[in-house]
Amino acid sequence: MVCLLAILLYTGTRLPQKDRLIITTSAYKYPSYGNYEVNYNQLFPVPSPNSGIYRTRITVDRPGTYITVYCSNQVLINDLWSFVSNGLTSLRGRLDAGFSNNESSENECLNYVNNLYREKMEIDPLLVSDLIVPRYCTKRLLISLVYQQRILSANWQGFTTTYSNTLYPTVKFDLPVEIADVVLDGQFLMHECEAGRQEALAWNQGQLQLFRRESFLHSWAEATKVGYEPYTGRLIANFIQSHNAQVKKFVQKFTIEDGESCVPHCFGIPDKISLGHKGLLT
């Protein structure tokens, strides 16, 4: 038996650079995480009755994050992945400009940084505390520009990027970076606390990302890193399957029941599985 998760970020804008479909699995597969453009004609593919593939049913009726579970006891994980991703455009390796849905503000901030960087004679980085005073830039805008590879960060306060180019303006975060400044809408999708450790799932620059915080620490740290997605799928899938009750129930039932005699609609799974936003603890 194999299963995978299809996770949709639906912003309501119907713009390819804003919406995402993430495919991930806890199975031993590389890569175990895929990032794709959304097919608006069919947000989640529907398997044929004799395909041996079953899924949870889904209704997308407003902006948010939605998840569908696909399982099969007849096909291999690579075949299941191919079915869900068939016809989709992969976004692997791309960090799209303007993902924050605030492109005009990002461009204004970038122009301000570029002008200051050209005017200054020293090679030292621009301090973030100086950049946000005139209100051209905010920490969120600067962080987004760093992730988009449009400016560089001399230090990153626990958050990692995978790009460097000495021709680009460099900034230094001399102010604390809270997780609310980093993740989409400043919100978690899921947040759990076990044995003194907090774990949370959120969107960051069009990618799903796990964060952790130990009980004796104030700040959050990245459990998975943007730019290393092929390696992170199993961690994300295991987190969702362990802590989302509806996903967990479906996978467990599918494992126990005979898929040929009891297809998932008799498992009592609701039509809608949504990862509701949960507020941040900073």
NUKOLDREN-346614 format. One record per residue (C-alpha): x, y, z; residue in three letters; residue number from 0. Coordinates in pm, whole numbers. Layout:
BEGIN
{xx: X&yy: Y&zz: Z&residu: Ala&num: NUM}
...
This chain:
BEGIN
{xx: 0&yy: 0&zz: 0&residu: Met&num: 0}
{xx: 133&yy: 344&zz: -93&residu: Val&num: 1}
{xx: -5&yy: 692&zz: -25&residu: Cys&num: 2}
{xx: 81&yy: 1050&zz: -108&residu: Leu&num: 3}
{xx: -56&yy: 1392&zz: -20&residu: Leu&num: 4}
{xx: -158&yy: 1663&zz: -268&residu: Ala&num: 5}
{xx: -166&yy: 2001&zz: -95&residu: Ile&num: 6}
{xx: -319&yy: 2301&zz: -270&residu: Leu&num: 7}
{xx: -250&yy: 2664&zz: -190&residu: Leu&num: 8}
{xx: -547&yy: 2846&zz: -343&residu: Tyr&num: 9}
{xx: -529&yy: 3225&zz: -311&residu: Thr&num: 10}
{xx: -835&yy: 3304&zz: -519&residu: Gly&num: 11}
{xx: -624&yy: 3514&zz: -758&residu: Thr&num: 12}
{xx: -604&yy: 3232&zz: -1016&residu: Arg&num: 13}
{xx: -250&yy: 3342&zz: -1095&residu: Leu&num: 14}
{xx: 10&yy: 3068&zz: -1155&residu: Pro&num: 15}
{xx: 276&yy: 3253&zz: -952&residu: Gln&num: 16}
{xx: 47&yy: 3274&zz: -647&residu: Lys&num: 17}
{xx: -117&yy: 2930&zz: -628&residu: Asp&num: 18}
{xx: 68&yy: 2603&zz: -574&residu: Arg&num: 19}
{xx: 7&yy: 2229&zz: -572&residu: Leu&num: 20}
{xx: 255&yy: 2040&zz: -356&residu: Ile&num: 21}
{xx: 288&yy: 1661&zz: -385&residu: Ile&num: 22}
{xx: 466&yy: 1484&zz: -102&residu: Thr&num: 23}
{xx: 490&yy: 1137&zz: 47&residu: Thr&num: 24}
{xx: 624&yy: 959&zz: 353&residu: Ser&num: 25}
{xx: 728&yy: 665&zz: 132&residu: Ala&num: 26}
{xx: 1096&yy: 606&zz: 60&residu: Tyr&num: 27}
{xx: 1114&yy: 796&zz: -267&residu: Lys&num: 28}
{xx: 1347&yy: 1062&zz: -406&residu: Tyr&num: 29}
{xx: 1243&yy: 1327&zz: -455&residu: Pro&num: 30}
{xx: 968&yy: 1304&zz: -193&residu: Ser&num: 31}
{xx: 844&yy: 1658&zz: -256&residu: Tyr&num: 32}
{xx: 723&yy: 1823&zz: -576&residu: Gly&num: 33}
{xx: 605&yy: 2179&zz: -642&residu: Asn&num: 34}
{xx: 371&yy: 2237&zz: -939&residu: Tyr&num: 35}
{xx: 158&yy: 2499&zz: -1108&residu: Glu&num: 36}
{xx: -214&yy: 2454&zz: -1049&residu: Val&num: 37}
{xx: -444&yy: 2309&zz: -1314&residu: Asn&num: 38}
{xx: -752&yy: 2527&zz: -1273&residu: Tyr&num: 39}
{xx: -961&yy: 2297&zz: -1489&residu: Asn&num: 40}
{xx: -913&yy: 2018&zz: -1234&residu: Gln&num: 41}
{xx: -756&yy: 2122&zz: -906&residu: Leu&num: 42}
{xx: -716&yy: 1760&zz: -791&residu: Phe&num: 43}
{xx: -711&yy: 1474&zz: -1046&residu: Pro&num: 44}
{xx: -992&yy: 1219&zz: -1017&residu: Val&num: 45}
{xx: -892&yy: 852&zz: -1063&residu: Pro&num: 46}
{xx: -1105&yy: 622&zz: -1276&residu: Ser&num: 47}
{xx: -1308&yy: 353&zz: -1093&residu: Pro&num: 48}
{xx: -1085&yy: 68&zz: -1214&residu: Asn&num: 49}
{xx: -748&yy: 243&zz: -1164&residu: Ser&num: 50}
{xx: -682&yy: 98&zz: -821&residu: Gly&num: 51}
{xx: -624&yy: 453&zz: -693&residu: Ile&num: 52}
{xx: -845&yy: 603&zz: -424&residu: Tyr&num: 53}
{xx: -858&yy: 952&zz: -278&residu: Arg&num: 54}
{xx: -1036&yy: 1169&zz: -28&residu: Thr&num: 55}
{xx: -1298&yy: 1394&zz: -185&residu: Arg&num: 56}
{xx: -1243&yy: 1768&zz: -173&residu: Ile&num: 57}
{xx: -1440&yy: 2090&zz: -218&residu: Thr&num: 58}
{xx: -1245&yy: 2409&zz: -283&residu: Val&num: 59}
{xx: -1486&yy: 2693&zz: -215&residu: Asp&num: 60}
{xx: -1271&yy: 2980&zz: -84&residu: Arg&num: 61}
{xx: -905&yy: 3086&zz: -57&residu: Pro&num: 62}
{xx: -706&yy: 2859&zz: 173&residu: Gly&num: 63}
{xx: -497&yy: 2543&zz: 191&residu: Thr&num: 64}
{xx: -659&yy: 2212&zz: 96&residu: Tyr&num: 65}
{xx: -533&yy: 1857&zz: 104&residu: Ile&num: 66}
{xx: -628&yy: 1538&zz: -76&residu: Thr&num: 67}
{xx: -487&yy: 1195&zz: 13&residu: Val&num: 68}
{xx: -426&yy: 942&zz: -266&residu: Tyr&num: 69}
{xx: -368&yy: 576&zz: -179&residu: Cys&num: 70}
{xx: -338&yy: 252&zz: -374&residu: Ser&num: 71}
{xx: -266&yy: -113&zz: -304&residu: Asn&num: 72}
{xx: -223&yy: -188&zz: -674&residu: Gln&num: 73}
{xx: 29&yy: 65&zz: -812&residu: Val&num: 74}
{xx: 381&yy: 169&zz: -711&residu: Leu&num: 75}
{xx: 457&yy: 505&zz: -553&residu: Ile&num: 76}
{xx: 621&yy: 634&zz: -871&residu: Asn&num: 77}
{xx: 309&yy: 544&zz: -1073&residu: Asp&num: 78}
{xx: 84&yy: 709&zz: -815&residu: Leu&num: 79}
{xx: 299&yy: 1023&zz: -828&residu: Trp&num: 80}
{xx: 288&yy: 1024&zz: -1207&residu: Ser&num: 81}
{xx: -91&yy: 1004&zz: -1202&residu: Phe&num: 82}
{xx: -131&yy: 1303&zz: -968&residu: Val&num: 83}
{xx: 134&yy: 1516&zz: -1142&residu: Ser&num: 84}
{xx: 36&yy: 1425&zz: -1499&residu: Asn&num: 85}
{xx: 23&yy: 1735&zz: -1720&residu: Gly&num: 86}
{xx: 140&yy: 1973&zz: -1445&residu: Leu&num: 87}
{xx: 430&yy: 2217&zz: -1484&residu: Thr&num: 88}
{xx: 703&yy: 2162&zz: -1226&residu: Ser&num: 89}
{xx: 825&yy: 2466&zz: -1033&residu: Leu&num: 90}
{xx: 1129&yy: 2292&zz: -889&residu: Arg&num: 91}
{xx: 1419&yy: 2529&zz: -844&residu: Gly&num: 92}
{xx: 1209&yy: 2842&zz: -899&residu: Arg&num: 93}
{xx: 1138&yy: 3118&zz: -649&residu: Leu&num: 94}
{xx: 889&yy: 3341&zz: -825&residu: Asp&num: 95}
{xx: 904&yy: 3717&zz: -787&residu: Ala&num: 96}
{xx: 611&yy: 3874&zz: -613&residu: Gly&num: 97}
{xx: 495&yy: 3564&zz: -430&residu: Phe&num: 98}
{xx: 404&yy: 3780&zz: -130&residu: Ser&num: 99}
{xx: 113&yy: 3918&zz: -339&residu: Asn&num: 100}
{xx: 260&yy: 4266&zz: -294&residu: Asn&num: 101}
{xx: 473&yy: 4313&zz: -604&residu: Glu&num: 102}
{xx: 446&yy: 4692&zz: -620&residu: Ser&num: 103}
{xx: 572&yy: 4729&zz: -262&residu: Ser&num: 104}
{xx: 850&yy: 4479&zz: -326&residu: Glu&num: 105}
{xx: 964&yy: 4668&zz: -636&residu: Asn&num: 106}
{xx: 954&yy: 4998&zz: -448&residu: Glu&num: 107}
{xx: 1162&yy: 4850&zz: -168&residu: Cys&num: 108}
{xx: 1409&yy: 4695&zz: -414&residu: Leu&num: 109}
{xx: 1456&yy: 5028&zz: -595&residu: Asn&num: 110}
{xx: 1522&yy: 5201&zz: -263&residu: Tyr&num: 111}
{xx: 1781&yy: 4938&zz: -163&residu: Val&num: 112}
{xx: 1950&yy: 4953&zz: -504&residu: Asn&num: 113}
{xx: 1975&yy: 5332&zz: -494&residu: Asn&num: 114}
{xx: 2126&yy: 5334&zz: -144&residu: Leu&num: 115}
{xx: 2368&yy: 5058&zz: -234&residu: Tyr&num: 116}
{xx: 2493&yy: 5248&zz: -540&residu: Arg&num: 117}
{xx: 2531&yy: 5572&zz: -344&residu: Glu&num: 118}
{xx: 2728&yy: 5436&zz: -49&residu: Lys&num: 119}
{xx: 3106&yy: 5422&zz: -72&residu: Met&num: 120}
{xx: 3168&yy: 5152&zz: 191&residu: Glu&num: 121}
{xx: 3147&yy: 4779&zz: 118&residu: Ile&num: 122}
{xx: 2963&yy: 4708&zz: 443&residu: Asp&num: 123}
{xx: 2605&yy: 4573&zz: 410&residu: Pro&num: 124}
{xx: 2307&yy: 4801&zz: 448&residu: Leu&num: 125}
{xx: 2151&yy: 4767&zz: 793&residu: Leu&num: 126}
{xx: 1787&yy: 4659&zz: 796&residu: Val&num: 127}
{xx: 1717&yy: 4899&zz: 1084&residu: Ser&num: 128}
{xx: 1815&yy: 5187&zz: 855&residu: Asp&num: 129}
{xx: 1617&yy: 5056&zz: 560&residu: Leu&num: 130}
{xx: 1282&yy: 5026&zz: 736&residu: Ile&num: 131}
{xx: 1289&yy: 5371&zz: 896&residu: Val&num: 132}
{xx: 1178&yy: 5560&zz: 581&residu: Pro&num: 133}
{xx: 895&yy: 5305&zz: 540&residu: Arg&num: 134}
{xx: 1003&yy: 5209&zz: 191&residu: Tyr&num: 135}
{xx: 1082&yy: 4862&zz: 319&residu: Cys&num: 136}
{xx: 961&yy: 4628&zz: 591&residu: Thr&num: 137}
{xx: 1131&yy: 4319&zz: 728&residu: Lys&num: 138}
{xx: 878&yy: 4103&zz: 545&residu: Arg&num: 139}
{xx: 951&yy: 4273&zz: 211&residu: Leu&num: 140}
{xx: 1328&yy: 4244&zz: 261&residu: Leu&num: 141}
{xx: 1301&yy: 3878&zz: 360&residu: Ile&num: 142}
{xx: 1089&yy: 3808&zz: 53&residu: Ser&num: 143}
{xx: 1345&yy: 3981&zz: -172&residu: Leu&num: 144}
{xx: 1625&yy: 3771&zz: -22&residu: Val&num: 145}
{xx: 1434&yy: 3448&zz: -81&residu: Tyr&num: 146}
{xx: 1359&yy: 3559&zz: -437&residu: Gln&num: 147}
{xx: 1735&yy: 3608&zz: -493&residu: Gln&num: 148}
{xx: 1699&yy: 3977&zz: -574&residu: Arg&num: 149}
{xx: 1916&yy: 4097&zz: -281&residu: Ile&num: 150}
{xx: 2162&yy: 3920&zz: -48&residu: Leu&num: 151}
{xx: 2165&yy: 3879&zz: 328&residu: Ser&num: 152}
{xx: 2492&yy: 3900&zz: 519&residu: Ala&num: 153}
{xx: 2332&yy: 3712&zz: 807&residu: Asn&num: 154}
{xx: 2002&yy: 3530&zz: 825&residu: Trp&num: 155}
{xx: 1892&yy: 3498&zz: 1186&residu: Gln&num: 156}
{xx: 1837&yy: 3125&zz: 1164&residu: Gly&num: 157}
{xx: 1668&yy: 3123&zz: 821&residu: Phe&num: 158}
{xx: 1862&yy: 2981&zz: 528&residu: Thr&num: 159}
{xx: 1883&yy: 3072&zz: 160&residu: Thr&num: 160}
{xx: 2086&yy: 2894&zz: -106&residu: Thr&num: 161}
{xx: 2206&yy: 3175&zz: -331&residu: Tyr&num: 162}
{xx: 2492&yy: 3426&zz: -347&residu: Ser&num: 163}
{xx: 2598&yy: 3688&zz: -600&residu: Asn&num: 164}
{xx: 2843&yy: 3963&zz: -508&residu: Thr&num: 165}
{xx: 2692&yy: 4197&zz: -767&residu: Leu&num: 166}
{xx: 2366&yy: 4220&zz: -574&residu: Tyr&num: 167}
{xx: 2297&yy: 4465&zz: -287&residu: Pro&num: 168}
{xx: 2367&yy: 4311&zz: 54&residu: Thr&num: 169}
{xx: 2166&yy: 4381&zz: 368&residu: Val&num: 170}
{xx: 2229&yy: 4283&zz: 728&residu: Lys&num: 171}
{xx: 1948&yy: 4190&zz: 966&residu: Phe&num: 172}
{xx: 2049&yy: 4376&zz: 1281&residu: Asp&num: 173}
{xx: 1692&yy: 4347&zz: 1412&residu: Leu&num: 174}
{xx: 1534&yy: 4022&zz: 1538&residu: Pro&num: 175}
{xx: 1351&yy: 3825&zz: 1270&residu: Val&num: 176}
{xx: 1028&yy: 3677&zz: 1402&residu: Glu&num: 177}
{xx: 870&yy: 3383&zz: 1223&residu: Ile&num: 178}
{xx: 562&yy: 3598&zz: 1159&residu: Ala&num: 179}
{xx: 785&yy: 3813&zz: 936&residu: Asp&num: 180}
{xx: 873&yy: 3509&zz: 725&residu: Val&num: 181}
{xx: 571&yy: 3286&zz: 663&residu: Val&num: 182}
{xx: 275&yy: 3360&zz: 436&residu: Leu&num: 183}
{xx: 12&yy: 3583&zz: 604&residu: Asp&num: 184}
{xx: 210&yy: 3549&zz: 929&residu: Gly&num: 185}
{xx: 20&yy: 3229&zz: 1009&residu: Gln&num: 186}
{xx: 75&yy: 2860&zz: 1070&residu: Phe&num: 187}
{xx: -124&yy: 2592&zz: 889&residu: Leu&num: 188}
{xx: -67&yy: 2340&zz: 1169&residu: Met&num: 189}
{xx: 87&yy: 2378&zz: 1512&residu: His&num: 190}
{xx: 161&yy: 2096&zz: 1756&residu: Glu&num: 191}
{xx: 340&yy: 2068&zz: 2090&residu: Cys&num: 192}
{xx: 480&yy: 1740&zz: 2221&residu: Glu&num: 193}
{xx: 733&yy: 1664&zz: 2493&residu: Ala&num: 194}
{xx: 841&yy: 2025&zz: 2526&residu: Gly&num: 195}
{xx: 897&yy: 2076&zz: 2151&residu: Arg&num: 196}
{xx: 672&yy: 2282&zz: 1927&residu: Gln&num: 197}
{xx: 645&yy: 2207&zz: 1555&residu: Glu&num: 198}
{xx: 460&yy: 2410&zz: 1296&residu: Ala&num: 199}
{xx: 386&yy: 2395&zz: 925&residu: Leu&num: 200}
{xx: 356&yy: 2708&zz: 711&residu: Ala&num: 201}
{xx: 392&yy: 2842&zz: 359&residu: Trp&num: 202}
{xx: 713&yy: 3029&zz: 286&residu: Asn&num: 203}
{xx: 782&yy: 3165&zz: -63&residu: Gln&num: 204}
{xx: 546&yy: 2915&zz: -225&residu: Gly&num: 205}
{xx: 695&yy: 2617&zz: -40&residu: Gln&num: 206}
{xx: 569&yy: 2419&zz: 258&residu: Leu&num: 207}
{xx: 814&yy: 2448&zz: 544&residu: Gln&num: 208}
{xx: 842&yy: 2294&zz: 891&residu: Leu&num: 209}
{xx: 962&yy: 2497&zz: 1188&residu: Phe&num: 210}
{xx: 1061&yy: 2381&zz: 1538&residu: Arg&num: 211}
{xx: 1105&yy: 2548&zz: 1875&residu: Arg&num: 212}
{xx: 1240&yy: 2383&zz: 2185&residu: Glu&num: 213}
{xx: 1079&yy: 2467&zz: 2519&residu: Ser&num: 214}
{xx: 1396&yy: 2635&zz: 2648&residu: Phe&num: 215}
{xx: 1433&yy: 2861&zz: 2341&residu: Leu&num: 216}
{xx: 1244&yy: 3176&zz: 2243&residu: His&num: 217}
{xx: 1308&yy: 3164&zz: 1870&residu: Ser&num: 218}
{xx: 1190&yy: 2923&zz: 1600&residu: Trp&num: 219}
{xx: 1432&yy: 2734&zz: 1376&residu: Ala&num: 220}
{xx: 1386&yy: 2579&zz: 1032&residu: Glu&num: 221}
{xx: 1330&yy: 2204&zz: 1041&residu: Ala&num: 222}
{xx: 1321&yy: 2203&zz: 660&residu: Thr&num: 223}
{xx: 1483&yy: 2462&zz: 436&residu: Lys&num: 224}
{xx: 1361&yy: 2649&zz: 130&residu: Val&num: 225}
{xx: 1574&yy: 2535&zz: -162&residu: Gly&num: 226}
{xx: 1619&yy: 2180&zz: -30&residu: Tyr&num: 227}
{xx: 1266&yy: 2057&zz: -101&residu: Glu&num: 228}
{xx: 1350&yy: 1722&zz: -267&residu: Pro&num: 229}
{xx: 1488&yy: 1607&zz: 68&residu: Tyr&num: 230}
{xx: 1207&yy: 1741&zz: 289&residu: Thr&num: 231}
{xx: 896&yy: 1562&zz: 167&residu: Gly&num: 232}
{xx: 902&yy: 1271&zz: 411&residu: Arg&num: 233}
{xx: 934&yy: 1505&zz: 712&residu: Leu&num: 234}
{xx: 640&yy: 1718&zz: 597&residu: Ile&num: 235}
{xx: 422&yy: 1419&zz: 500&residu: Ala&num: 236}
{xx: 490&yy: 1241&zz: 830&residu: Asn&num: 237}
{xx: 403&yy: 1557&zz: 1024&residu: Phe&num: 238}
{xx: 69&yy: 1598&zz: 844&residu: Ile&num: 239}
{xx: -20&yy: 1227&zz: 863&residu: Gln&num: 240}
{xx: 59&yy: 1221&zz: 1235&residu: Ser&num: 241}
{xx: -131&yy: 1535&zz: 1335&residu: His&num: 242}
{xx: -418&yy: 1585&zz: 1089&residu: Asn&num: 243}
{xx: -692&yy: 1357&zz: 1222&residu: Ala&num: 244}
{xx: -876&yy: 1322&zz: 890&residu: Gln&num: 245}
{xx: -563&yy: 1235&zz: 694&residu: Val&num: 246}
{xx: -452&yy: 992&zz: 963&residu: Lys&num: 247}
{xx: -792&yy: 821&zz: 965&residu: Lys&num: 248}
{xx: -796&yy: 776&zz: 589&residu: Phe&num: 249}
{xx: -447&yy: 626&zz: 571&residu: Val&num: 250}
{xx: -512&yy: 395&zz: 866&residu: Gln&num: 251}
{xx: -845&yy: 277&zz: 727&residu: Lys&num: 252}
{xx: -699&yy: 217&zz: 384&residu: Phe&num: 253}
{xx: -424&yy: 9&zz: 540&residu: Thr&num: 254}
{xx: -672&yy: -206&zz: 734&residu: Ile&num: 255}
{xx: -954&yy: -244&zz: 483&residu: Glu&num: 256}
{xx: -947&yy: -434&zz: 154&residu: Asp&num: 257}
{xx: -935&yy: -154&zz: -103&residu: Gly&num: 258}
{xx: -1124&yy: -360&zz: -360&residu: Glu&num: 259}
{xx: -1424&yy: -435&zz: -140&residu: Ser&num: 260}
{xx: -1440&yy: -110&zz: 56&residu: Cys&num: 261}
{xx: -1344&yy: 200&zz: -137&residu: Val&num: 262}
{xx: -1269&yy: 514&zz: 69&residu: Pro&num: 263}
{xx: -1616&yy: 672&zz: 43&residu: His&num: 264}
{xx: -1734&yy: 413&zz: 297&residu: Cys&num: 265}
{xx: -1462&yy: 513&zz: 546&residu: Phe&num: 266}
{xx: -1664&yy: 804&zz: 679&residu: Gly&num: 267}
{xx: -1411&yy: 1066&zz: 566&residu: Ile&num: 268}
{xx: -1555&yy: 1420&zz: 529&residu: Pro&num: 269}
{xx: -1573&yy: 1570&zz: 181&residu: Asp&num: 270}
{xx: -1344&yy: 1853&zz: 281&residu: Lys&num: 271}
{xx: -1003&yy: 1827&zz: 444&residu: Ile&num: 272}
{xx: -858&yy: 2173&zz: 498&residu: Ser&num: 273}
{xx: -549&yy: 2281&zz: 685&residu: Leu&num: 274}
{xx: -700&yy: 2566&zz: 880&residu: Gly&num: 275}
{xx: -481&yy: 2864&zz: 966&residu: His&num: 276}
{xx: -362&yy: 2882&zz: 1327&residu: Lys&num: 277}
{xx: -220&yy: 3195&zz: 1484&residu: Gly&num: 278}
{xx: 149&yy: 3233&zz: 1550&residu: Leu&num: 279}
{xx: 325&yy: 3205&zz: 1882&residu: Leu&num: 280}
{xx: 624&yy: 3437&zz: 1864&residu: Thr&num: 281}
